[in-house]
Amino acid sequence: MPFNFEKMTVRAKLLLMVALMNGLLVLAGAFVLARLFFVATNYENFREHTVHFSNINSVAEDLSNLQSTLNLGLHVSLAAGGNWPVEATAPLNDGIKSLRTRVRLLSQDNEPDAVELVAAATRLADGVEQNLTLQTSDPKAASAAFLRISDQDMPAVWKLMLGATRQSLSTVDSSQAKITHGDVLALQYGLVGIGLALLAGLGISYGIFDSVIRPISDMHRTLLQVLSGDFRGVSLPRRDDEIGAIGRVIEDIKARSEHIHRLAYYDNLSGLPNRLRLSRDTGEIVRNLGEHRTFGVILLGLDHFSAITSGFGPRYGDEVIRQVCKRIEPRLGIDAKLYRYGGDILACVLRECSSDEEIQDIAQNLAAVIASDFRSPVHAGELDTSLSLSIGIALSLQKERPDEILTEAEAALLSAKKRGGNNIVTTVRQHSEQFRSRIKLAEEIRKGIDAKEFEPFYQPIVDIESGVTIGAETLVRWRRPNGLIMMPSEFIQVAEESDLIRGITKQMVNRACSDFAAWNAQGRELLVAFNVSARLVQVGLKEIILDALKRSGLDPSLLEMEITETVLIGNQSEAEKLLLDLKKIGLRLSLDDFGTGYSSMGYLNRFQIDKIKIDTSFVKSLAAGDKQREVVASIVQLANRLNVDVVAEGVETVEQMQLLRSMGCKLMQGWLFAAALPAPDFPHWVDSTSALLDELTQKNTVTAAIWDA
């Protein structure tokens, strides 16, 4: 009976191929064993010579270290008046011990080329040890003896070392040549055998792949395609073995899955995709929606359809639906796809567009064309029925959930029906423009960071008792290319949401530290404070501060970080570790907006706060009555008792300054003194602080009286 590979079962094919592979492996193994036999005959001799060569190298390494120690000691002795340094004794002892150990190992090799080297190295070690005993009694004599060893004895040893190394290397090469000569023939036959085994193995592997693995892979891919609901181009192998049987099972699964898929995703009446398929397709569009891309959904509702079904029966109503679908579908073209949404409602999904205007034009034009088609009656059965449509359109730029845009389309359709039907209503996501503008602003912030458009402005903090400016709070400003300056309220929130606040903070802290380091180098001693974003508490802030201090050389005690309760909420463990680390560096900590949060007192007790800042709202309320003044006075007294500096923010009138000063608050900042100043104007303002305060005291007699008191 002739051999027929194709008619063998898969199991028989695999067994045959595995047997052939095992035979080839045994053949290749035999060649390898033959090679190992030839290698083993000369390997032992080669190993001994290699070990001897390694021992010589070890002695050479110790001699090199010993010579380096001697040279270093002699160099130091020249600077010490010729006295051998005590510090070199211990390294020499360690070097001698290591050298003797290596020489002892070398002497055990019983190689003739090492006898003289062992003797010379031993004499050298003895000489060094003898000279070490002179170090305590006569350092100069020890230094002279070591110089002699370095100049005379050491070169002689190195000469013997070179000869021994050359002889040992020659012996190793000779042993290696013997191994190579005995191995070359076996290696040639081994390579030939292995090459033949590889070629045969490749042929057998291809046979396994072509007969077993590729058909299984094809069936696996086909099965996944069927299970995903894609039945296009499905083909399976026609065979009589086990793989053919599996293919027939998958064919059956395909037929059943296709039937279930059609029941699940298609409408029996119209043959159109149903609402479930609409939701699935919309979700796919949302997931793959490109940036700044938009799409839309149109819902088409038949007006007064319930009157048709109640008057002519549900069968006539079904026929009307079929005819309506046939009339609408050709009108869609490539711009949209038609679905049966449910009942008397059809749906269209519009393709992606690059702008709201484009998608609105497509939706409006398509809706108008469809509505105009229904000016003529629909022929269903033997009757002509006049129909009108209510159309709801939902457009979106957002990557929202599919059900959200479908809900908007339903709301638009309901609104059209409430207007009496035969209407078109379009809804656009209310926040689409806002979303687009925020994306644009974030991109402009990113470019602004790269172009270094953000710059610090400094609002002075004044000591009204001494009449000097003690420092400033750093406030960020964005100087646009057109010259306009944007305030933080216009961009900080977007910067924080888009994680760009790190770049802004880094630039501000670097500039502030650099500016104040330069001004303090001119004889001033100014403190600079900066606010911190809650997003930077978790990661990155410490590195920014350390880098700024290193670049500028500013004293860390003149850098102050202002924190608020917002920064600490939700990040207390991270914040506490950060604040402790910054305190160790030497930074000052200030509790901003003190008294406005629920936990201000707790934070004052928990963290090592150097300063508290009375919130602007308390300063403005001073004129409201005694209760408000008592609150502020209590904060000032508390700070003074805790030996914590206190600053009043938002001081805008002379009366506020008078009241705060009478309460014991001497540090203030606000528009009464100065707004935030650009860096070039700040030093001049600092130098003229005293004159400004004198001018303020002369504004009314009450202020002057308080000042003179």
C-alpha positions as CSV (number, residue, x, y, z in Angstrom):
1,M,0.0,0.0,0.0
2,P,1.6,3.3,-1.0
3,F,2.4,5.9,1.7
4,N,-0.1,8.8,1.7
5,F,0.9,11.6,4.1
6,E,-2.3,13.6,3.5
7,K,-4.6,10.8,4.6
8,M,-2.8,10.4,7.9
9,T,-4.5,11.7,11.1
10,V,-3.1,14.8,12.7
11,R,-1.9,12.6,15.6
12,A,0.0,10.3,13.3
13,K,1.5,13.3,11.4
14,L,2.7,14.8,14.7
15,L,4.2,11.5,15.9
16,L,6.1,11.0,12.7
17,M,7.5,14.5,12.7
18,V,8.5,14.3,16.4
19,A,10.2,10.9,15.7
20,L,12.2,12.5,12.9
21,M,13.1,15.5,15.0
22,N,14.3,13.2,17.8
23,G,16.5,11.2,15.4
24,L,18.1,14.4,14.1
25,L,18.7,15.6,17.6
26,V,20.4,12.3,18.5
27,L,22.7,12.6,15.4
28,A,23.6,16.2,16.3
29,G,24.3,15.1,19.9
30,A,26.6,12.4,18.7
31,F,28.7,15.0,16.8
32,V,28.8,17.2,19.9
33,L,29.9,14.4,22.1
34,A,32.7,13.6,19.7
35,R,33.8,17.2,19.9
36,L,33.8,17.1,23.7
37,F,35.9,14.0,23.7
38,F,38.7,15.6,21.7
39,V,38.5,18.7,23.9
40,A,38.8,16.8,27.1
41,T,42.1,15.1,26.1
42,N,44.0,18.4,26.3
43,Y,41.8,20.5,28.5
44,E,43.4,19.6,31.9
45,N,46.9,20.7,30.8
46,F,45.4,23.9,29.3
47,R,43.6,24.6,32.6
48,E,46.7,24.3,34.7
49,H,48.7,26.7,32.5
50,T,45.8,29.1,32.5
51,V,45.6,29.0,36.3
52,H,49.4,29.6,36.5
53,F,49.0,32.6,34.1
54,S,46.2,34.0,36.3
55,N,48.4,33.7,39.4
56,I,51.2,35.6,37.7
57,N,48.7,38.4,36.8
58,S,47.5,38.5,40.4
59,V,51.1,39.0,41.7
60,A,51.5,41.7,39.0
61,E,48.4,43.4,40.3
62,D,49.6,43.4,43.9
63,L,53.0,44.7,42.8
64,S,51.3,47.5,41.0
65,N,49.3,48.4,44.0
66,L,52.3,48.2,46.3
67,Q,54.3,50.5,43.9
68,S,51.5,53.0,43.8
69,T,51.4,53.1,47.6
70,L,55.2,53.6,47.8
71,N,55.1,56.4,45.2
72,L,52.2,58.1,47.0
73,G,54.1,57.8,50.4
74,L,57.3,59.2,48.8
75,H,55.4,62.1,47.3
76,V,53.9,63.0,50.7
77,S,57.3,62.6,52.4
78,L,58.8,65.2,50.1
79,A,56.1,67.7,51.3
80,A,56.8,66.7,55.0
81,G,60.6,67.3,54.9
82,G,61.6,63.8,53.9
83,N,59.7,62.0,56.8
84,W,57.8,58.9,55.8
85,P,54.1,59.5,56.5
86,V,52.4,57.4,59.2
87,E,49.2,57.2,57.0
88,A,51.1,55.1,54.4
89,T,52.0,52.4,56.9
90,A,48.6,50.6,57.0
91,P,48.2,50.5,53.2
92,L,51.7,49.1,52.9
93,N,51.0,46.4,55.5
94,D,47.8,45.4,53.6
95,G,49.7,45.3,50.3
96,I,52.5,43.1,51.7
97,K,50.0,40.7,53.2
98,S,48.1,40.4,49.8
99,L,51.4,40.0,47.9
100,R,52.6,37.2,50.1
101,T,49.3,35.4,49.7
102,R,49.5,35.6,45.9
103,V,53.2,34.6,45.9
104,R,52.4,31.6,48.0
105,L,49.8,30.5,45.5
106,L,52.2,31.1,42.6
107,S,54.9,29.0,44.3
108,Q,52.4,26.0,44.5
109,D,52.2,25.9,40.6
110,N,55.6,24.2,40.4
111,E,56.4,26.0,37.2
112,P,60.2,26.6,36.5
113,D,59.5,30.1,35.1
114,A,58.1,31.2,38.5
115,V,61.0,30.2,40.8
116,E,63.1,33.3,40.4
117,L,60.0,35.6,40.4
118,V,58.8,34.0,43.7
119,A,62.2,34.5,45.3
120,A,62.5,38.1,44.1
121,A,58.9,39.0,45.2
122,T,59.6,37.5,48.6
123,R,62.8,39.5,49.1
124,L,60.9,42.6,48.1
125,A,58.2,41.9,50.7
126,D,60.9,41.3,53.4
127,G,62.6,44.5,52.5
128,V,59.4,46.6,52.8
129,E,58.5,45.0,56.1
130,Q,62.0,45.7,57.5
131,N,61.8,49.3,56.4
132,L,58.4,49.7,58.1
133,T,60.0,49.1,61.4
134,L,62.2,52.2,60.8
135,Q,59.2,54.4,60.4
136,T,58.6,55.0,64.1
137,S,62.3,55.5,65.0
138,D,63.7,57.2,62.0
139,P,61.1,58.4,59.4
140,K,63.7,59.9,57.2
141,A,65.7,56.7,57.0
142,A,62.6,54.8,56.3
143,S,61.7,57.2,53.5
144,A,65.2,56.8,52.0
145,A,65.0,53.0,52.2
146,F,61.6,53.0,50.5
147,L,63.0,55.3,47.7
148,R,65.8,52.7,47.1
149,I,63.3,49.9,46.9
150,S,61.2,51.9,44.5
151,D,64.1,52.8,42.3
152,Q,66.2,49.5,42.4
153,D,64.4,46.5,43.8
154,M,61.0,47.1,42.2
155,P,62.3,47.3,38.6
156,A,64.2,44.1,39.0
157,V,61.1,42.3,40.1
158,W,59.1,43.8,37.2
159,K,61.8,42.5,34.8
160,L,61.4,38.9,36.2
161,M,57.6,39.4,36.1
162,L,57.8,40.3,32.4
163,G,59.8,37.2,31.6
164,A,57.6,34.9,33.6
165,T,54.5,36.4,31.9
166,R,55.9,36.0,28.5
167,Q,56.9,32.3,29.2
168,S,53.5,31.5,30.7
169,L,51.6,33.1,27.9
170,S,53.7,31.0,25.4
171,T,52.8,27.9,27.3
172,V,49.1,28.7,27.3
173,D,49.1,29.4,23.6
174,S,50.9,26.1,23.0
175,S,48.2,24.2,25.0
176,Q,45.5,26.0,23.2
177,A,47.0,25.0,19.9
178,K,47.0,21.4,20.8
179,I,43.3,21.5,21.7
180,T,42.4,23.4,18.5
181,H,44.4,20.9,16.4
182,G,42.6,17.9,18.0
183,D,39.3,19.6,17.8
184,V,39.2,21.0,14.3
185,L,38.3,17.7,12.5
186,A,35.5,16.9,14.9
187,L,34.2,20.5,14.7
188,Q,34.1,20.3,10.9
189,Y,32.1,17.1,11.0
190,G,29.9,18.4,13.8
191,L,29.1,21.6,11.9
192,V,28.2,19.5,8.8
193,G,26.0,17.3,10.9
194,I,24.3,20.1,12.7
195,G,23.8,21.9,9.4
196,L,22.1,18.9,7.9
197,A,20.0,18.5,11.1
198,L,18.9,22.1,10.9
199,L,17.9,21.9,7.2
200,A,16.0,18.7,7.9
201,G,14.4,20.3,11.0
202,L,13.3,23.3,8.9
203,G,11.7,21.0,6.4
204,I,9.9,19.1,9.1
205,S,8.9,22.3,10.9
206,Y,7.4,23.6,7.7
207,G,5.5,20.4,7.2
208,I,4.1,20.7,10.8
209,F,3.2,24.3,10.1
210,D,1.6,23.7,6.8
211,S,-0.3,20.6,7.9
212,V,-1.3,21.5,11.5
213,I,-0.4,24.9,12.8
214,R,-1.5,27.1,9.9
215,P,-4.9,25.5,9.6
216,I,-5.4,25.8,13.4
217,S,-4.3,29.4,13.3
218,D,-6.7,30.2,10.4
219,M,-9.6,28.5,12.2
220,H,-8.7,30.5,15.4
221,R,-8.7,33.8,13.5
222,T,-12.0,32.8,11.8
223,L,-13.6,31.9,15.1
224,L,-12.7,35.3,16.6
225,Q,-14.0,37.0,13.5
226,V,-17.3,35.1,13.8
227,L,-17.6,35.8,17.5
228,S,-17.1,39.5,16.9
229,G,-20.0,39.5,14.5
230,D,-18.0,39.9,11.3
231,F,-19.0,37.2,8.8
232,R,-17.4,38.7,5.7
233,G,-14.8,36.6,3.9
234,V,-15.1,33.6,6.3
235,S,-13.5,30.5,4.8
236,L,-12.5,27.2,6.4
237,P,-10.4,24.2,5.1
238,R,-12.1,21.2,3.6
239,R,-10.3,18.1,5.0
240,D,-11.1,14.6,6.2
241,D,-9.0,14.7,9.4
242,E,-9.6,16.1,12.8
243,I,-8.9,19.7,11.6
244,G,-11.6,19.3,9.0
245,A,-14.0,18.1,11.7
246,I,-13.2,21.2,13.8
247,G,-13.7,23.4,10.7
248,R,-17.2,21.9,10.2
249,V,-18.0,22.7,13.8
250,I,-16.9,26.3,13.3
251,E,-19.1,26.5,10.1
252,D,-22.1,25.5,12.3
253,I,-21.1,28.1,14.9
254,K,-20.8,30.7,12.2
255,A,-24.3,29.9,10.9
256,R,-25.8,30.0,14.3
257,S,-23.9,33.2,15.3
258,E,-24.9,34.9,12.1
259,H,-28.6,34.1,12.9
260,I,-28.3,35.3,16.5
261,H,-26.4,38.4,15.4
262,R,-29.1,39.3,12.9
263,L,-31.8,38.8,15.5
264,A,-29.9,41.0,18.0
265,Y,-28.7,43.8,15.8
266,Y,-31.3,44.1,12.9
267,D,-34.9,44.9,12.7
268,N,-37.1,42.1,11.3
269,L,-39.6,44.5,9.8
270,S,-37.4,46.8,7.8
271,G,-34.1,44.8,7.7
272,L,-32.3,47.9,9.0
273,P,-29.8,47.9,11.9
274,N,-31.7,48.4,15.2
275,R,-31.3,50.6,18.2
276,L,-28.8,48.2,19.8
277,R,-26.6,48.3,16.8
278,L,-27.0,52.1,16.7
279,S,-25.7,52.4,20.3
280,R,-22.8,50.1,19.4
281,D,-21.8,52.0,16.3
282,T,-22.1,55.3,18.1
283,G,-19.8,54.0,20.8
284,E,-17.3,53.0,18.2
285,I,-17.4,56.4,16.7
286,V,-16.9,58.1,20.1
287,R,-13.9,55.9,20.9
288,N,-12.2,56.6,17.6
289,L,-13.2,60.3,17.4
290,G,-10.2,62.4,16.5
291,E,-9.2,65.6,18.3
292,H,-11.4,68.6,17.3
293,R,-13.7,66.2,15.3
294,T,-17.5,66.2,15.6
295,F,-20.3,63.9,14.6
296,G,-24.1,63.9,14.8
297,V,-27.2,61.8,15.3
298,I,-30.6,62.5,13.6
299,L,-33.9,61.0,14.8
300,L,-36.8,60.9,12.4
301,G,-40.3,60.5,13.9
302,L,-43.5,60.0,12.0
303,D,-46.1,62.5,13.1
304,H,-49.5,61.0,14.2
305,F,-48.4,57.5,13.3
306,S,-50.6,56.0,16.1
307,A,-53.7,57.3,14.2
308,I,-52.6,55.3,11.2
309,T,-52.2,52.1,13.1
310,S,-55.4,52.5,15.0
311,G,-57.3,53.4,11.9
312,F,-55.9,50.9,9.4
313,G,-54.4,48.3,11.6
314,P,-50.9,47.3,12.6
315,R,-50.1,45.5,9.4
316,Y,-50.8,48.6,7.4
317,G,-48.6,50.5,9.8
318,D,-45.8,48.0,9.3
319,E,-46.1,48.5,5.5
320,V,-45.9,52.3,5.9
321,I,-42.7,51.9,7.9
322,R,-41.2,49.7,5.2
323,Q,-42.1,52.2,2.5
324,V,-40.8,55.1,4.5
325,C,-37.4,53.3,5.0
326,K,-37.2,52.7,1.2
327,R,-37.9,56.4,0.5
328,I,-35.3,57.7,3.1
329,E,-32.4,55.3,2.7
330,P,-31.4,56.4,-0.9
331,R,-31.3,60.0,0.2
332,L,-28.5,59.4,2.8
333,G,-25.6,58.6,0.4
334,I,-22.2,58.5,2.1
335,D,-23.1,61.1,4.7
336,A,-25.1,58.9,7.0
337,K,-26.4,55.4,7.8
338,L,-30.1,54.6,8.5
339,Y,-31.3,52.6,11.6
340,R,-34.7,51.6,13.0
341,Y,-34.7,53.3,16.4
342,G,-38.0,51.8,17.5
343,G,-41.7,52.2,16.9
344,D,-42.2,55.1,14.4
345,I,-38.7,56.5,14.9
346,L,-35.8,56.1,12.5
347,A,-32.2,57.2,13.2
348,C,-29.3,58.4,11.1
349,V,-25.6,58.6,12.3
350,L,-23.7,61.3,10.4
351,R,-20.1,60.8,9.5
352,E,-17.3,62.7,11.3
353,C,-16.6,66.2,10.3
354,S,-13.8,68.7,11.2
355,S,-16.1,71.5,12.4
356,D,-19.4,72.2,14.0
357,E,-20.4,74.3,11.0
358,E,-19.8,71.5,8.5
359,I,-21.7,68.9,10.5
360,Q,-24.6,71.4,11.1
361,D,-24.8,72.1,7.3
362,I,-24.9,68.4,6.5
363,A,-27.5,67.6,9.1
364,Q,-29.7,70.6,8.2
365,N,-29.5,69.9,4.5
366,L,-30.2,66.2,4.9
367,A,-33.1,66.8,7.2
368,A,-34.6,69.3,4.7
369,V,-34.2,66.9,1.8
370,I,-35.9,64.1,3.8
371,A,-38.7,66.4,5.0
372,S,-39.4,67.6,1.4
373,D,-39.7,64.0,0.2
374,F,-42.8,63.6,2.3
375,R,-44.7,66.3,0.7
376,S,-46.0,63.6,-1.7
377,P,-48.0,60.7,-0.2
378,V,-46.5,57.4,0.7
379,H,-48.0,54.5,-1.2
380,A,-48.6,51.5,1.1
381,G,-50.7,48.6,-0.1
382,E,-53.6,50.0,-2.0
383,L,-53.6,53.3,-0.2
384,D,-51.7,56.6,-0.4
385,T,-51.0,58.1,3.0
386,S,-49.8,61.7,3.6
387,L,-47.1,61.9,6.2
388,S,-45.0,64.5,7.9
389,L,-41.8,64.1,9.9
390,S,-40.5,65.6,13.2
391,I,-36.7,65.7,13.1
392,G,-34.3,66.0,16.1
393,I,-30.6,66.6,15.5
394,A,-27.9,66.2,18.2
395,L,-24.3,67.3,17.5
396,S,-21.3,66.9,19.7
397,L,-17.6,67.7,19.9
398,Q,-17.2,65.8,23.1
399,K,-16.0,62.2,23.7
400,E,-19.1,61.5,25.6
401,R,-21.0,58.3,26.3
402,P,-23.1,57.0,23.4
403,D,-26.3,57.2,25.4
404,E,-25.7,60.9,26.1
405,I,-25.8,62.0,22.5
406,L,-28.8,59.7,21.8
407,T,-30.6,61.2,24.8
408,E,-29.9,64.7,23.3
409,A,-31.3,63.6,20.0
410,E,-34.4,62.2,21.7
411,A,-34.9,65.6,23.5
412,A,-34.6,67.4,20.2
413,L,-37.1,65.1,18.6
414,L,-39.5,65.6,21.5
415,S,-39.1,69.4,21.2
416,A,-40.0,69.1,17.4
417,K,-43.1,67.1,18.2
418,K,-44.2,69.6,20.9
419,R,-44.1,72.3,18.3
420,G,-46.9,70.5,16.4
421,G,-44.8,68.2,14.2
422,N,-43.3,68.7,10.8
423,N,-40.4,70.6,12.5
424,I,-36.6,70.3,12.7
425,V,-34.8,71.0,16.0
426,T,-31.0,71.0,16.4
427,T,-29.2,70.8,19.7
428,V,-25.4,71.3,20.1
429,R,-23.5,70.5,23.3
430,Q,-23.7,73.7,25.3
431,H,-20.1,73.3,26.5
432,S,-18.6,72.6,23.0
433,E,-17.4,76.1,22.5
434,Q,-16.2,76.3,26.1
435,F,-14.4,73.0,25.7
436,R,-12.7,74.2,22.5
437,S,-11.6,77.5,24.0
438,R,-10.1,75.7,27.0
439,I,-8.2,73.4,24.7
440,K,-6.9,76.4,22.8
441,L,-6.0,78.2,26.0
442,A,-4.1,75.2,27.3
443,E,-2.1,75.0,24.0
444,E,-1.3,78.8,24.3
445,I,-0.2,78.3,27.9
446,R,2.2,75.5,26.8
447,K,3.6,77.7,24.1
448,G,3.9,80.6,26.6
449,I,5.9,78.4,29.0
450,D,8.3,77.5,26.1
451,A,8.6,81.2,25.2
452,K,9.0,82.2,28.9
453,E,6.1,84.7,28.7
454,F,5.2,84.1,32.3
455,E,6.9,86.5,34.7
456,P,6.8,87.3,38.4
457,F,5.3,90.5,39.9
458,Y,6.1,91.3,43.5
459,Q,3.7,92.8,46.0
460,P,5.7,94.4,48.9
461,I,5.2,93.3,52.5
462,V,5.8,96.3,54.7
463,D,6.9,96.6,58.3
464,I,5.1,99.9,59.3
465,E,7.0,100.1,62.6
466,S,10.5,100.2,61.1
467,G,9.3,101.8,57.9
468,V,11.0,99.2,55.6
469,T,10.0,96.5,53.1
470,I,10.9,93.1,54.5
471,G,10.0,91.1,51.3
472,A,7.3,90.4,48.8
473,E,4.8,87.9,47.7
474,T,5.3,86.5,44.2
475,L,2.3,86.8,41.9
476,V,2.4,85.4,38.3
477,R,1.4,87.5,35.3
478,W,1.3,86.3,31.7
479,R,2.7,88.9,29.3
480,R,1.3,88.0,25.9
481,P,3.1,88.7,22.6
482,N,0.7,91.5,21.9
483,G,1.8,93.3,25.1
484,L,-1.4,92.6,27.1
485,I,-0.9,91.1,30.6
486,M,-3.3,88.4,31.7
487,M,-4.2,87.9,35.4
488,P,-3.9,84.5,37.1
489,S,-7.7,84.2,37.3
490,E,-7.8,84.0,33.5
491,F,-5.5,81.0,33.1
492,I,-4.5,79.3,36.4
493,Q,-7.5,76.9,36.5
494,V,-6.8,75.6,33.0
495,A,-3.1,75.3,33.8
496,E,-3.9,73.2,36.8
497,E,-6.4,71.0,35.0
498,S,-3.9,70.4,32.1
499,D,-0.9,69.7,34.4
500,L,0.9,72.8,33.0
501,I,1.1,74.4,36.4
502,R,4.4,72.7,37.1
503,G,6.1,74.5,34.2
504,I,4.7,77.9,35.3
505,T,5.7,77.3,39.0
506,K,9.2,76.3,38.0
507,Q,9.7,79.5,36.0
508,M,8.3,81.7,38.7
509,V,10.4,80.1,41.5
510,N,13.5,80.3,39.4
511,R,13.0,83.9,38.5
512,A,12.0,84.9,42.0
513,C,15.0,83.3,43.6
514,S,17.3,84.8,41.0
515,D,15.9,88.3,41.4
516,F,16.0,88.3,45.2
517,A,19.5,86.8,45.3
518,A,20.7,89.6,43.1
519,W,19.0,92.3,45.1
520,N,20.2,90.9,48.4
521,A,23.8,90.8,47.0
522,Q,23.4,94.6,46.8
523,G,23.1,95.0,50.6
524,R,19.4,94.2,51.1
525,E,18.0,91.3,53.1
526,L,14.6,90.7,51.5
527,L,12.4,87.6,51.9
528,V,10.4,86.3,48.9
529,A,7.2,84.2,49.2
530,F,5.4,82.2,46.7
531,N,2.0,80.3,46.5
532,V,1.9,76.6,45.7
533,S,-0.7,74.6,43.7
534,A,-2.3,71.6,45.3
535,R,-1.3,69.5,42.3
536,L,2.4,70.1,43.0
537,V,2.2,68.9,46.7
538,Q,2.0,65.3,45.5
539,V,5.0,65.4,43.1
540,G,7.7,67.7,41.8
541,L,7.7,70.7,44.2
542,K,10.7,69.8,46.3
543,E,12.8,69.3,43.2
544,I,11.7,72.6,41.7
545,I,12.7,74.4,44.9
546,L,16.1,72.7,45.3
547,D,16.9,73.4,41.7
548,A,16.0,77.1,42.1
549,L,18.0,77.5,45.3
550,K,21.0,75.8,43.7
551,R,20.9,78.0,40.5
552,S,20.4,81.3,42.3
553,G,22.4,80.8,45.5
554,L,19.6,82.3,47.6
555,D,19.7,81.6,51.3
556,P,16.8,79.1,51.9
557,S,15.8,81.0,55.1
558,L,14.8,83.9,52.8
559,L,12.4,81.7,50.7
560,E,8.9,81.3,52.1
561,M,6.2,79.0,50.8
562,E,2.6,80.0,51.3
563,I,0.1,77.2,51.7
564,T,-3.6,77.2,52.1
565,E,-6.1,74.7,53.5
566,T,-7.0,73.7,49.9
567,V,-3.5,72.5,49.4
568,L,-3.6,70.3,52.4
569,I,-7.1,68.8,52.0
570,G,-6.9,65.3,50.6
571,N,-3.1,65.3,50.6
572,Q,-2.2,65.5,54.2
573,S,0.3,62.6,54.3
574,E,2.1,63.8,51.2
575,A,1.9,67.5,52.4
576,E,3.2,66.7,55.8
577,K,6.3,64.9,54.4
578,L,6.9,67.6,51.9
579,L,6.7,70.4,54.5
580,L,9.0,68.5,56.9
581,D,11.5,68.1,54.1
582,L,11.3,71.8,53.2
583,K,11.8,72.8,56.8
584,K,14.9,70.7,57.0
585,I,16.2,72.5,54.0
586,G,15.6,75.8,55.8
587,L,12.5,77.2,54.1
588,R,10.0,79.3,55.9
589,L,6.3,78.2,55.8
590,S,3.4,80.6,55.8
591,L,-0.3,79.7,56.4
592,D,-2.3,81.8,53.9
593,D,-5.9,82.9,54.2
594,F,-5.8,82.2,57.9
595,G,-9.2,81.9,59.6
596,T,-11.2,81.1,56.4
597,G,-11.0,77.3,56.6
598,Y,-12.3,74.7,59.1
599,S,-8.9,73.4,60.1
600,S,-6.6,76.5,60.3
601,M,-5.9,76.1,64.0
602,G,-5.2,72.4,63.6
603,Y,-2.7,73.1,60.8
604,L,-1.1,75.8,62.8
605,N,-0.5,73.3,65.6
606,R,0.4,70.4,63.4
607,F,2.9,72.0,61.0
608,Q,5.9,74.1,61.8
609,I,4.4,77.4,60.6
610,D,6.6,80.6,60.7
611,K,4.0,83.1,59.6
612,I,0.2,83.4,59.3
613,K,-1.5,85.8,56.9
614,I,-4.9,87.3,57.9
615,D,-7.3,86.9,55.0
616,T,-8.5,89.9,53.1
617,S,-12.1,89.3,54.2
618,F,-11.2,89.9,57.8
619,V,-9.3,93.1,57.0
620,K,-12.3,94.5,55.0
621,S,-14.6,93.7,57.9
622,L,-12.7,95.8,60.4
623,A,-15.1,98.7,59.8
624,A,-18.2,96.5,60.3
625,G,-18.1,96.6,64.1
626,D,-16.4,95.5,67.4
627,K,-17.0,91.7,66.9
628,Q,-15.1,91.7,63.7
629,R,-12.2,93.7,65.2
630,E,-12.1,91.3,68.1
631,V,-11.6,88.4,65.8
632,V,-8.7,90.0,64.0
633,A,-7.2,91.1,67.3
634,S,-7.4,87.6,68.6
635,I,-5.6,86.3,65.6
636,V,-2.8,88.8,66.1
637,Q,-2.5,88.0,69.8
638,L,-2.4,84.3,69.1
639,A,0.4,84.8,66.6
640,N,2.4,87.0,69.0
641,R,2.0,84.5,71.8
642,L,3.2,81.6,69.6
643,N,6.1,83.7,68.4
644,V,4.8,83.5,64.8
645,D,4.9,86.4,62.4
646,V,1.5,87.8,61.3
647,V,0.8,89.6,58.0
648,A,-2.5,91.4,57.2
649,E,-3.4,91.1,53.5
650,G,-5.5,93.4,51.4
651,V,-4.9,96.6,53.4
652,E,-6.5,99.3,51.3
653,T,-7.1,102.3,53.6
654,V,-5.2,104.3,56.2
655,E,-8.0,103.5,58.7
656,Q,-7.4,99.8,58.3
657,M,-3.7,100.3,58.7
658,Q,-4.3,102.3,61.9
659,L,-6.5,99.7,63.4
660,L,-4.2,96.8,62.6
661,R,-1.2,98.7,64.0
662,S,-3.1,99.4,67.2
663,M,-3.8,95.6,67.5
664,G,-0.1,94.8,67.3
665,C,0.1,93.8,63.7
666,K,3.1,95.5,62.1
667,L,3.5,93.5,58.8
668,M,1.0,94.4,56.1
669,Q,0.5,94.3,52.3
670,G,-2.1,95.7,50.0
671,W,-3.0,98.3,47.5
672,L,-2.6,101.0,50.2
673,F,1.1,100.5,49.8
674,A,1.6,99.1,46.3
675,A,0.0,96.8,43.8
676,A,2.1,93.9,42.5
677,L,5.2,95.4,40.8
678,P,7.3,94.1,37.8
679,A,10.8,93.1,38.7
680,P,12.5,96.3,37.3
681,D,10.4,98.6,39.5
682,F,10.6,96.6,42.8
683,P,14.1,97.7,44.1
684,H,13.3,101.4,43.7
685,W,10.1,100.9,45.6
686,V,11.9,99.1,48.4
687,D,14.4,102.0,48.7
688,S,11.5,104.6,48.9
689,T,9.4,102.7,51.5
690,S,10.1,105.1,54.3
691,A,9.1,108.1,52.3
692,L,5.8,106.4,51.2
693,L,4.9,105.6,54.8
694,D,5.6,109.2,55.9
695,E,3.3,110.4,53.2
696,L,0.5,108.1,54.4
697,T,0.8,109.3,58.0
698,Q,0.2,112.8,56.8
699,K,-3.1,112.0,55.1
700,N,-5.2,112.7,58.2
701,T,-4.6,113.9,61.7
702,V,-5.8,110.6,63.4
703,T,-3.2,108.6,61.6
704,A,-0.5,111.1,62.5
705,A,-1.6,111.0,66.2
706,I,-1.3,107.2,66.2
707,W,2.0,107.3,64.5
708,D,3.5,109.9,67.0
709,A,2.2,107.9,69.9
